[in-house]
Amino acid sequence: MLIVVLLIPLMMIGIGVFFAKKVPAKINFICCYRTKMSMKNKDTGVFAHKHSGKIWRNVGLIMIPLSVCAMAFVIGTGVVDVNVFGCILVLVQIIVLIASIIPTELALKKTFDKQGNRKN
């Protein structure tokens, strides 16, 4: 179960490093940070892609030790308890994953106007 619990943080780190370093040549629907604001133009897309990559990497790095420590509390309990606790932990990680969109969207609003032009 520990391996399952670590999948989301490890994925966030891997994708985060990839996003922060490698920006797609063109905004696409397959491998990009995609929100209405980030898809306004190439500048907003590159900004959001790099920003969200840094957030995912950092959040993933924080979630790994927290997840291991949380799972340590159920060591020695029954298999059902470990599985239920692990599933709850994965749900919390998914909520954190989804909530990580908020700081990127706030940064986009702070940096760009509604048309996608950089603010001065």
Summary of the structure (lengths in Angstrom):
residues: 120
radius of gyration: 17.2
end to end distance: 49.3
largest distance: 58.5
contacts: 352
relative contact order: 0.19
helix: 69%
strand: 2%
